[in-house]
Amino acid sequence: MGFLKDLRGRSSRALVGGVVCSVVVLCLSLGMAQAQTVVIDLDRSTTAIDATFGHNPSGGVVQGRVVLTGVDAQDTLGPAYGVAVNVAGMPFTAAASSLGLGDASGGGTSPYLAPAGNQFFFSYVGTVVIPGPASGQFTLFTFDLEFGDCNQGAEVATFSFLPTSQGSGQVGIGLNGGTAGVIDGGPPALATEGATLICGSVNITPTVPPREPCEDAGYYILDSFGGRHRVGNPAFITGPLYYGRQVAEDMERVTSGATAPQPDLAVLDSFGAVQFVQNPAQVPSQGFYFPEGATPTCGLAVDVEVTADSQGFWVLTEQGGIYRAGTALPGAAPAGDPLGNDAGNLCSVLGIPVPNRDPNLPQSDPTASLRAVGFVVVEGADASNPDGYVVLDSMGGHHIFDGAGNTRDDDIVASILNGPGGSTETVYPFFVGLDIARDIELHPSIMVENGVAKSHHLSGLVIYDGWGGIHPVPVDPGSPVDFLRNEGPGATTVGLPYIKDGFDNPDTAIVETNDALYGIDSNSIFKDIEFCQTGQDGVYCLDAFGGVFAFGSTRALPNEVGPMFSGGPYFYPNMYAVDLEAETEAGLIK
């Protein structure tokens, strides 16, 4: 097999506009996080903010709440707060209505419902610390308002906030020690949003359930020279590791330290060596290495996975060899040999020109090859005998093995470790004749079914292609990765960039003879995908220039593709970015 793919020639391309996977054209914007807003929810039985709601024409009680959104864990309210609401249109019956505590407990309350049924006011006495983990919402108080019969489609009730001084009290909302009375418009003013109650169910706008923001503190970006770039506020991980040439292949989170565990990063080079950045002496010893200039049996290294105890790791090579070290290596296994049995056969199958080449592309693209590009390890209780491996090749082929390297075929419903042959086989994407698959990432949490935690291999993963396409596995609704289907009430019209083109690496010579067509797939720019590490539904996507795009909870704003963090590196026109690893607030893993 030839030397690293990143060192081969590149086709020259002009940068074109990105097409969003969902509906609209991409416009990258690194926005700020959402500010705090006081909103009215007319149906507290759901987690959604129902700002437009249908009322039964024959009357009844509307059960709602007043909510402060955009808050974080440990934010404080108080030492007192109060909110006044005006209701225009249909009046409510004050004598049959009531107000109640929200997410606070204890404290004095002063509910006030105007006899005419057009205003209500609530105050709370006492300082409140918003509990964690933060959901982004804090219910200030609840209300049960009884409305009488109404004329369907013709009557509405409009809810709006009054300056607090017009209520029965003189307090507003003091956030984190701020001055009370902010709803009065005094600095810093809190934004407010009203609500509309419609008689009957006509003209009701569907609401979108709020997506809890990802609680990651930031991430590190690895460049091809071995440099690590800190973005956001993850744990500080520093060290002298730097290759000075483009041989860095992958990076993973680990913990290290002789006396106390601390966050660290493990970096893999193309020759198979794994090094810890902050505590290099703590890296497990390994019995394999592919010297520069050699032609290893299974090719050079492309991916690494680390054991849960950070005392072992697995290394994948271009032709599908899986090498093990530390606690990942069984005691009787040869330290320098790849995983055998069926898994060992990949070394004689991969590392060839792309078969069944797409007829729309040149049949002899020298930059394209069928090779292993990534893998996941479903660890289980014993790292030396994992539940299984999924190896991804560049055409999207998935190769599934058990811990001993035998082809896996366990026929577990919706299992990512299903092999071929069963009616319950999990569906994987496949890109016939294209060198386009780039990354495979295991969902970080186990699957819970009916309150019971199931085996990790019932979980999910995502496959990322070089044009920016995201492919969840399994595709079944209810899997941990089903949010990537972008369906249902939480769907967005602002997807992720999708650029079907190839790009020249200015550090390499152009070797193609037909520059107009070579490299559209093999020289595509998208490199890596990473899940939010604190469990919320979101991903980060990395392109070869260092651009980071977000979907779901990792976004700064729901309808923009920018992540929560700014200030990352951007190497354009050089394609130096290799990998992204997100960190939790505490800088811990798993």
C-alpha positions as CSV (number, residue, x, y, z in Angstrom):
1,M,0.0,0.0,0.0
2,G,1.3,3.5,-0.8
3,F,2.2,6.0,1.8
4,L,-0.4,8.1,3.7
5,K,-3.4,9.2,1.7
6,D,-2.9,12.8,2.9
7,L,0.5,12.8,1.2
8,R,-0.7,11.8,-2.2
9,G,-1.4,14.3,-5.0
10,R,-4.6,16.4,-4.9
11,S,-6.8,17.6,-7.7
12,S,-7.3,21.3,-7.9
13,R,-10.8,22.7,-7.4
14,A,-12.5,26.0,-7.0
15,L,-14.5,26.3,-3.7
16,V,-18.2,26.1,-4.4
17,G,-21.2,27.0,-2.3
18,G,-22.3,24.4,0.2
19,V,-25.7,22.7,-0.2
20,V,-27.4,22.0,3.1
21,C,-28.5,18.4,3.6
22,S,-32.0,19.4,4.7
23,V,-33.5,22.2,2.6
24,V,-31.7,25.5,2.5
25,V,-28.3,26.8,1.4
26,L,-25.7,27.0,4.1
27,C,-24.5,30.4,5.5
28,L,-22.0,29.8,8.3
29,S,-22.5,32.0,11.3
30,L,-20.9,31.7,14.6
31,G,-23.6,33.2,16.8
32,M,-23.8,33.7,20.5
33,A,-25.7,31.5,22.8
34,Q,-29.4,32.3,23.4
35,A,-30.1,35.0,26.0
36,Q,-32.4,34.6,28.9
37,T,-36.1,35.2,28.0
38,V,-39.3,35.1,30.0
39,V,-42.0,33.2,28.1
40,I,-45.5,31.9,28.6
41,D,-46.3,28.2,28.1
42,L,-50.0,27.5,27.8
43,D,-49.7,23.7,28.3
44,R,-47.4,22.6,31.1
45,S,-48.2,18.9,30.6
46,T,-45.5,18.8,27.9
47,T,-41.9,19.9,27.8
48,A,-42.6,22.1,24.8
49,I,-43.2,25.8,25.1
50,D,-46.8,26.1,23.8
51,A,-47.0,29.8,23.0
52,T,-50.1,29.1,20.8
53,F,-52.7,26.8,22.1
54,G,-56.3,25.7,21.4
55,H,-59.0,26.1,24.1
56,N,-62.1,23.9,24.4
57,P,-65.2,25.9,23.2
58,S,-67.2,24.5,26.1
59,G,-64.9,26.0,28.6
60,G,-62.4,24.5,31.0
61,V,-59.1,25.2,32.8
62,V,-56.0,26.2,31.0
63,Q,-52.9,24.8,32.8
64,G,-49.8,26.8,32.0
65,R,-46.7,28.3,33.4
66,V,-44.3,31.3,33.2
67,V,-40.8,30.2,32.3
68,L,-37.4,31.8,32.3
69,T,-35.4,30.2,29.4
70,G,-31.7,30.3,28.6
71,V,-30.5,29.7,32.2
72,D,-27.6,27.5,33.3
73,A,-27.1,25.4,36.4
74,Q,-26.1,27.4,39.5
75,D,-27.7,30.6,38.1
76,T,-29.4,32.4,41.0
77,L,-32.7,34.3,41.2
78,G,-33.8,36.6,44.0
79,P,-33.8,37.5,46.8
80,A,-37.3,38.0,45.4
81,Y,-39.0,38.0,42.0
82,G,-42.4,38.7,40.6
83,V,-44.1,38.8,37.2
84,A,-47.3,40.4,36.1
85,V,-49.3,39.2,33.1
86,N,-52.1,40.8,31.2
87,V,-54.8,38.8,29.4
88,A,-56.7,40.6,26.6
89,G,-59.7,39.2,24.8
90,M,-61.4,36.3,26.5
91,P,-61.5,36.9,30.3
92,F,-60.8,34.2,32.8
93,T,-62.9,33.5,35.9
94,A,-60.6,34.7,38.8
95,A,-62.7,33.0,41.5
96,A,-62.1,29.6,39.9
97,S,-58.4,30.2,39.0
98,S,-55.2,29.8,41.0
99,L,-51.5,30.3,40.9
100,G,-48.8,28.1,42.2
101,L,-45.1,27.6,42.8
102,G,-42.9,26.6,39.9
103,D,-39.5,25.1,40.3
104,A,-38.8,26.9,43.6
105,S,-39.7,25.4,46.9
106,G,-40.7,27.3,50.1
107,G,-40.7,31.0,50.3
108,G,-43.6,33.4,50.6
109,T,-46.0,33.8,47.7
110,S,-48.3,36.7,46.8
111,P,-50.6,35.5,44.0
112,Y,-53.0,38.1,42.7
113,L,-55.8,37.6,40.2
114,A,-57.7,40.7,39.1
115,P,-61.4,40.5,39.7
116,A,-62.1,41.5,36.2
117,G,-60.1,38.5,34.9
118,N,-57.6,40.3,32.8
119,Q,-54.5,40.3,35.0
120,F,-52.6,38.1,37.3
121,F,-49.4,38.6,39.4
122,F,-47.1,36.3,41.3
123,S,-44.1,37.0,43.6
124,Y,-41.7,34.8,45.4
125,V,-39.6,35.7,48.4
126,G,-36.2,34.1,48.7
127,T,-33.0,33.4,46.7
128,V,-33.2,30.4,44.4
129,V,-30.2,28.5,43.0
130,I,-31.2,26.8,39.8
131,P,-30.4,23.1,40.1
132,G,-28.2,21.2,37.6
133,P,-27.8,19.7,35.2
134,A,-29.2,22.8,33.5
135,S,-32.2,22.2,31.2
136,G,-32.1,25.8,30.0
137,Q,-35.6,26.4,31.6
138,F,-36.8,27.5,35.1
139,T,-40.5,27.6,35.8
140,L,-41.1,30.8,37.7
141,F,-44.7,29.8,38.6
142,T,-47.7,27.9,37.3
143,F,-51.3,29.1,36.6
144,D,-54.6,27.4,36.3
145,L,-57.0,29.8,34.6
146,E,-60.7,28.9,34.0
147,F,-62.1,30.3,30.8
148,G,-65.8,30.1,30.0
149,D,-67.6,29.1,26.8
150,C,-66.3,30.8,23.6
151,N,-67.0,31.2,20.0
152,Q,-64.7,28.8,18.1
153,G,-62.4,30.5,15.6
154,A,-63.7,33.9,16.6
155,E,-62.4,34.5,20.1
156,V,-58.8,34.6,21.3
157,A,-57.0,35.5,24.5
158,T,-53.7,37.3,24.2
159,F,-51.2,37.0,27.0
160,S,-48.5,39.7,27.5
161,F,-46.2,40.9,30.3
162,L,-46.8,44.1,32.2
163,P,-44.2,46.2,33.7
164,T,-43.9,44.7,37.2
165,S,-44.8,48.0,38.9
166,Q,-48.3,47.7,37.5
167,G,-48.8,44.4,39.4
168,S,-49.6,44.1,43.1
169,G,-45.8,44.0,44.0
170,Q,-42.8,46.0,43.1
171,V,-40.2,43.3,42.1
172,G,-39.1,41.9,38.8
173,I,-36.5,39.2,38.1
174,G,-33.0,39.7,39.6
175,L,-30.7,37.2,37.8
176,N,-27.3,36.4,39.3
177,G,-27.4,39.3,41.7
178,G,-28.8,41.7,39.1
179,T,-31.2,44.5,40.1
180,A,-34.8,43.4,40.5
181,G,-37.3,45.1,38.2
182,V,-35.7,44.1,34.9
183,I,-39.1,43.5,33.3
184,D,-39.8,47.2,33.8
185,G,-37.2,47.8,31.2
186,G,-34.4,48.9,33.5
187,P,-30.9,47.5,32.6
188,P,-30.2,44.8,32.1
189,A,-33.7,44.2,30.6
190,L,-34.9,40.6,30.1
191,A,-36.6,39.8,26.8
192,T,-40.2,38.6,27.0
193,E,-42.5,36.6,24.7
194,G,-46.3,36.5,24.9
195,A,-48.8,33.8,24.0
196,T,-52.1,33.3,22.3
197,L,-55.1,31.1,23.4
198,I,-57.4,30.3,20.5
199,C,-61.0,29.1,21.0
200,G,-61.1,25.7,19.3
201,S,-58.2,24.1,17.4
202,V,-58.1,26.3,14.3
203,N,-54.9,28.1,13.1
204,I,-52.7,26.6,15.8
205,T,-49.0,26.7,15.0
206,P,-47.2,23.4,15.9
207,T,-44.6,24.0,18.6
208,V,-41.1,22.6,18.7
209,P,-39.9,20.9,21.9
210,P,-36.9,22.7,23.3
211,R,-33.6,21.0,22.7
212,E,-31.4,21.0,25.8
213,P,-28.1,22.6,25.0
214,C,-25.0,20.4,25.0
215,E,-23.0,20.9,28.2
216,D,-19.6,20.2,26.7
217,A,-16.9,22.7,27.8
218,G,-15.2,22.8,24.4
219,Y,-13.0,20.6,22.2
220,Y,-9.5,20.1,20.8
221,I,-8.7,20.0,17.1
222,L,-5.7,18.0,15.9
223,D,-3.7,19.1,12.9
224,S,-1.7,16.8,10.7
225,F,1.6,17.9,12.2
226,G,0.4,16.8,15.7
227,G,-0.5,20.3,17.0
228,R,-3.6,20.4,19.3
229,H,-5.8,23.5,19.2
230,R,-7.9,24.3,22.3
231,V,-11.4,25.8,21.6
232,G,-13.9,26.8,24.3
233,N,-13.0,26.0,27.9
234,P,-12.0,22.3,28.1
235,A,-9.4,21.1,30.5
236,F,-5.9,22.4,29.8
237,I,-3.9,19.6,28.2
238,T,-0.4,20.6,27.3
239,G,2.8,18.8,26.3
240,P,5.7,18.9,23.8
241,L,4.3,16.4,21.3
242,Y,4.8,17.8,17.8
243,Y,5.9,15.9,14.7
244,G,6.8,18.8,12.4
245,R,5.6,16.8,9.4
246,Q,2.2,15.5,8.4
247,V,2.0,12.2,10.1
248,A,-0.7,12.7,12.8
249,E,-3.7,10.4,12.1
250,D,-6.1,10.5,15.1
251,M,-6.7,11.6,18.7
252,E,-8.7,10.2,21.6
253,R,-9.6,11.4,25.1
254,V,-7.8,9.5,27.9
255,T,-7.1,10.0,31.6
256,S,-3.5,9.8,32.9
257,G,-1.4,10.7,35.9
258,A,0.7,8.7,38.3
259,T,-1.1,10.0,41.5
260,A,-4.5,11.3,40.4
261,P,-6.4,10.8,37.1
262,Q,-6.4,13.9,35.0
263,P,-7.6,14.6,31.4
264,D,-5.2,13.8,28.7
265,L,-5.1,13.2,24.9
266,A,-3.7,10.2,23.1
267,V,-2.4,10.9,19.6
268,L,-1.7,8.3,16.9
269,D,0.8,8.7,14.1
270,S,0.9,6.9,10.7
271,F,3.6,4.5,11.9
272,G,1.3,3.1,14.6
273,A,2.8,4.8,17.7
274,V,0.4,6.1,20.3
275,Q,1.6,8.9,22.6
276,F,0.0,10.7,25.6
277,V,0.3,14.5,25.4
278,Q,0.4,15.6,29.0
279,N,1.9,12.5,30.7
280,P,3.8,10.6,28.0
281,A,5.3,8.2,30.5
282,Q,1.8,6.9,31.3
283,V,1.1,5.5,27.8
284,P,0.7,1.7,27.7
285,S,3.6,-0.1,26.0
286,Q,3.0,-1.5,22.6
287,G,4.6,-4.3,20.6
288,F,4.0,-3.0,17.1
289,Y,5.5,-0.2,15.0
290,F,5.6,0.4,11.2
291,P,8.9,2.2,10.4
292,E,9.0,4.9,7.9
293,G,9.8,3.5,4.4
294,A,8.6,0.1,5.3
295,T,5.6,-1.6,3.6
296,P,3.7,-3.2,6.5
297,T,1.6,-6.3,5.8
298,C,-1.6,-4.5,6.7
299,G,-0.6,-0.9,5.8
300,L,0.0,2.1,7.9
301,A,-2.1,3.3,10.9
302,V,-5.3,5.3,10.4
303,D,-7.4,5.2,13.6
304,V,-7.1,4.5,17.3
305,E,-9.6,3.6,20.0
306,V,-8.7,3.7,23.7
307,T,-10.0,1.4,26.5
308,A,-12.3,2.7,29.2
309,D,-9.5,2.5,31.8
310,S,-7.1,4.3,29.5
311,Q,-4.6,1.5,30.0
312,G,-4.9,0.0,26.6
313,F,-5.8,0.8,23.0
314,W,-6.6,-0.7,19.5
315,V,-5.0,0.6,16.3
316,L,-6.5,0.2,12.9
317,T,-4.4,0.2,9.7
318,E,-5.2,1.0,6.1
319,Q,-5.8,-2.6,5.1
320,G,-8.0,-3.5,8.1
321,G,-5.4,-4.8,10.6
322,I,-6.4,-4.3,14.2
323,Y,-3.4,-4.2,16.6
324,R,-3.8,-4.2,20.4
325,A,-1.8,-3.0,23.4
326,G,-2.1,-2.8,27.2
327,T,-5.4,-4.0,28.7
328,A,-6.8,-4.5,25.1
329,L,-4.3,-7.3,24.4
330,P,-5.2,-10.8,25.7
331,G,-2.4,-12.3,27.8
332,A,-1.6,-15.1,25.3
333,A,-1.8,-13.0,22.2
334,P,1.4,-12.0,20.3
335,A,2.0,-8.3,21.0
336,G,3.1,-7.4,17.4
337,D,0.4,-9.3,15.4
338,P,-3.0,-8.0,14.3
339,L,-6.3,-9.6,15.2
340,G,-6.6,-12.9,13.4
341,N,-9.3,-15.2,12.2
342,D,-11.8,-13.6,9.8
343,A,-10.6,-10.1,10.7
344,G,-7.1,-10.9,9.4
345,N,-8.5,-11.6,6.0
346,L,-9.2,-7.9,5.4
347,C,-5.5,-7.4,4.9
348,S,-5.7,-9.3,1.6
349,V,-8.9,-7.6,0.5
350,L,-8.4,-3.9,1.2
351,G,-5.7,-1.6,-0.1
352,I,-6.7,-1.8,-3.8
353,P,-8.2,0.6,-6.4
354,V,-11.9,1.2,-5.8
355,P,-13.9,-1.6,-7.4
356,N,-17.1,-1.0,-9.4
357,R,-16.0,2.6,-9.9
358,D,-18.8,5.0,-10.4
359,P,-19.2,5.3,-14.3
360,N,-19.5,9.1,-13.9
361,L,-15.9,9.2,-12.6
362,P,-12.6,8.3,-14.2
363,Q,-11.9,4.6,-13.9
364,S,-8.3,5.0,-12.9
365,D,-8.3,7.9,-10.3
366,P,-4.8,7.6,-8.7
367,T,-6.0,9.3,-5.5
368,A,-8.9,6.9,-4.8
369,S,-8.5,3.5,-3.1
370,L,-10.6,1.0,-1.2
371,R,-9.1,0.9,2.3
372,A,-10.0,1.0,6.0
373,V,-10.8,4.5,7.2
374,G,-12.1,4.0,10.7
375,F,-13.6,1.6,13.3
376,V,-15.4,1.4,16.6
377,V,-14.9,-1.0,19.4
378,V,-17.8,-2.1,21.5
379,E,-15.9,-2.8,24.6
380,G,-18.1,-4.7,27.1
381,A,-16.8,-5.8,30.5
382,D,-13.4,-7.1,29.3
383,A,-11.3,-4.9,27.1
384,S,-9.2,-7.9,26.0
385,N,-12.3,-9.6,24.7
386,P,-14.7,-6.9,23.5
387,D,-18.3,-7.5,22.3
388,G,-17.1,-6.7,18.8
389,Y,-15.6,-4.4,16.2
390,V,-17.1,-2.5,13.2
391,V,-14.5,-1.6,10.6
392,L,-15.5,0.9,7.9
393,D,-13.9,1.0,4.5
394,S,-13.8,3.9,2.2
395,M,-16.7,2.7,0.0
396,G,-18.9,2.4,3.1
397,G,-18.5,-1.3,3.5
398,H,-18.9,-2.4,7.1
399,H,-17.0,-5.4,8.5
400,I,-18.3,-6.7,11.8
401,F,-16.3,-9.1,14.1
402,D,-16.6,-10.4,17.6
403,G,-13.8,-10.0,20.1
404,A,-11.8,-12.9,18.7
405,G,-12.0,-11.6,15.1
406,N,-14.7,-14.0,13.9
407,T,-17.4,-12.6,11.6
408,R,-20.3,-11.5,13.8
409,D,-23.9,-12.6,13.1
410,D,-25.9,-12.5,16.3
411,D,-29.2,-11.3,14.9
412,I,-30.0,-9.0,17.8
413,V,-32.8,-6.6,16.9
414,A,-31.4,-3.1,16.0
415,S,-27.9,-4.1,17.1
416,I,-25.0,-2.3,15.4
417,L,-23.1,-5.6,15.7
418,N,-25.5,-7.6,13.5
419,G,-23.8,-9.5,10.8
420,P,-25.3,-10.4,7.5
421,G,-27.8,-13.2,7.1
422,G,-30.6,-12.4,9.6
423,S,-34.0,-10.7,9.2
424,T,-33.1,-8.3,11.9
425,E,-29.9,-7.1,10.1
426,T,-29.0,-3.5,10.9
427,V,-29.0,-1.3,7.8
428,Y,-25.7,0.4,7.0
429,P,-25.0,2.9,4.1
430,F,-23.0,1.8,1.1
431,F,-21.5,4.0,-1.6
432,V,-20.9,1.9,-4.6
433,G,-17.8,2.9,-6.6
434,L,-17.0,5.9,-4.5
435,D,-14.0,6.6,-2.2
436,I,-16.2,8.7,0.1
437,A,-16.7,7.2,3.6
438,R,-14.5,9.0,6.1
439,D,-15.5,8.4,9.8
440,I,-17.5,6.1,12.1
441,E,-18.3,7.2,15.6
442,L,-20.0,5.2,18.4
443,H,-22.7,7.0,20.4
444,P,-21.3,7.8,23.9
445,S,-24.2,6.4,25.9
446,I,-25.7,3.0,26.4
447,M,-29.3,2.4,25.3
448,V,-32.1,2.4,28.0
449,E,-35.3,0.5,27.2
450,N,-38.3,0.6,29.6
451,G,-36.0,2.0,32.3
452,V,-33.5,-0.8,32.0
453,A,-29.9,-0.2,30.7
454,K,-29.2,-2.5,27.8
455,S,-25.9,-3.7,26.4
456,H,-23.8,-1.0,24.7
457,H,-23.9,-2.8,21.4
458,L,-27.6,-2.1,21.2
459,S,-26.7,1.5,21.0
460,G,-26.0,3.5,17.8
461,L,-23.3,5.0,15.7
462,V,-23.0,7.5,12.9
463,I,-21.1,7.2,9.6
464,Y,-19.8,10.5,8.0
465,D,-19.0,10.9,4.3
466,G,-16.5,13.2,2.7
467,W,-19.2,15.4,1.1
468,G,-20.7,16.1,4.6
469,G,-23.5,13.5,4.6
470,I,-24.5,12.0,8.0
471,H,-25.8,8.4,8.2
472,P,-27.2,7.2,11.5
473,V,-27.1,3.5,12.3
474,P,-29.5,2.0,13.1
475,V,-32.1,4.1,11.2
476,D,-34.9,2.9,13.5
477,P,-36.9,5.6,15.4
478,G,-36.1,5.4,19.0
479,S,-32.4,4.6,18.6
480,P,-30.0,7.0,20.4
481,V,-29.0,8.4,17.0
482,D,-32.5,8.9,15.5
483,F,-32.2,12.7,16.1
484,L,-29.8,12.7,13.1
485,R,-32.8,11.7,10.8
486,N,-34.0,15.3,11.2
487,E,-37.7,14.3,11.4
488,G,-40.6,15.0,13.6
489,P,-41.5,18.2,15.6
490,G,-37.8,19.0,16.3
491,A,-36.8,19.0,12.6
492,T,-34.9,22.0,11.3
493,T,-34.7,23.5,7.8
494,V,-31.1,24.4,8.4
495,G,-29.0,21.3,8.0
496,L,-25.3,20.9,7.5
497,P,-23.0,21.8,4.6
498,Y,-22.9,19.3,1.8
499,I,-20.2,20.0,-0.8
500,K,-19.9,17.5,-3.6
501,D,-16.5,18.5,-4.9
502,G,-12.8,17.8,-4.4
503,F,-10.0,20.2,-3.3
504,D,-6.4,20.6,-4.0
505,N,-3.9,20.2,-1.1
506,P,-1.3,23.0,-1.8
507,D,1.4,21.0,0.0
508,T,1.3,18.2,-2.5
509,A,2.0,18.0,-6.3
510,I,-0.9,17.6,-8.7
511,V,-0.5,14.2,-10.3
512,E,-3.9,13.9,-12.0
513,T,-4.1,13.9,-15.8
514,N,-7.7,14.9,-15.9
515,D,-8.1,17.7,-13.4
516,A,-11.8,18.3,-14.2
517,L,-12.9,15.0,-12.8
518,Y,-10.3,13.4,-10.6
519,G,-10.7,13.7,-6.9
520,I,-14.4,14.6,-6.5
521,D,-14.9,11.9,-4.0
522,S,-11.3,10.9,-2.9
523,N,-10.3,14.6,-2.4
524,S,-13.5,15.7,-0.6
525,I,-13.0,17.8,2.5
526,F,-15.1,16.6,5.4
527,K,-13.1,14.6,7.9
528,D,-14.6,13.8,11.3
529,I,-17.8,13.7,13.3
530,E,-18.1,13.8,17.1
531,F,-21.1,13.4,19.4
532,C,-21.8,15.8,22.3
533,Q,-20.1,14.1,25.2
534,T,-22.6,15.0,27.9
535,G,-25.4,13.1,26.4
536,Q,-27.6,15.6,24.6
537,D,-28.6,15.1,21.0
538,G,-25.9,16.9,19.0
539,V,-22.8,16.5,16.9
540,Y,-19.8,18.4,15.7
541,C,-18.5,18.1,12.1
542,L,-15.0,19.0,11.0
543,D,-13.7,19.8,7.6
544,A,-10.0,19.5,6.5
545,F,-9.5,23.3,6.7
546,G,-10.5,23.3,10.4
547,G,-14.1,24.5,10.0
548,V,-16.5,23.1,12.6
549,F,-20.2,22.8,12.0
550,A,-22.9,21.8,14.5
551,F,-26.2,20.0,14.5
552,G,-28.7,19.7,17.3
553,S,-27.7,20.6,20.9
554,T,-24.2,21.6,19.9
555,R,-25.4,24.7,18.0
556,A,-25.1,28.2,19.4
557,L,-28.5,29.0,17.8
558,P,-31.1,26.4,16.5
559,N,-31.3,27.8,13.0
560,E,-27.5,28.4,12.4
561,V,-24.8,25.8,11.9
562,G,-22.2,27.5,14.1
563,P,-21.1,25.6,17.2
564,M,-21.3,27.0,20.8
565,F,-17.6,27.8,20.7
566,S,-15.6,30.2,18.6
567,G,-12.0,30.9,18.0
568,G,-10.8,27.7,16.5
569,P,-8.0,27.4,13.9
570,Y,-8.7,27.7,10.2
571,F,-5.9,26.5,7.8
572,Y,-7.4,27.3,4.4
573,P,-6.1,26.7,1.7
574,N,-4.1,24.0,3.6
575,M,-6.0,20.9,4.6
576,Y,-4.3,20.3,7.9
577,A,-7.3,19.5,10.2
578,V,-7.4,15.8,11.2
579,D,-9.6,15.2,14.2
580,L,-11.9,16.8,16.8
581,E,-12.4,15.6,20.4
582,A,-15.0,17.2,22.6
583,E,-14.5,17.5,26.4
584,T,-17.1,17.6,29.2
585,E,-17.1,20.5,31.6
586,A,-15.0,18.6,34.1
587,G,-12.6,17.5,31.3
588,L,-13.5,13.8,32.0
589,I,-14.3,11.0,29.6
590,K,-16.8,8.2,29.3
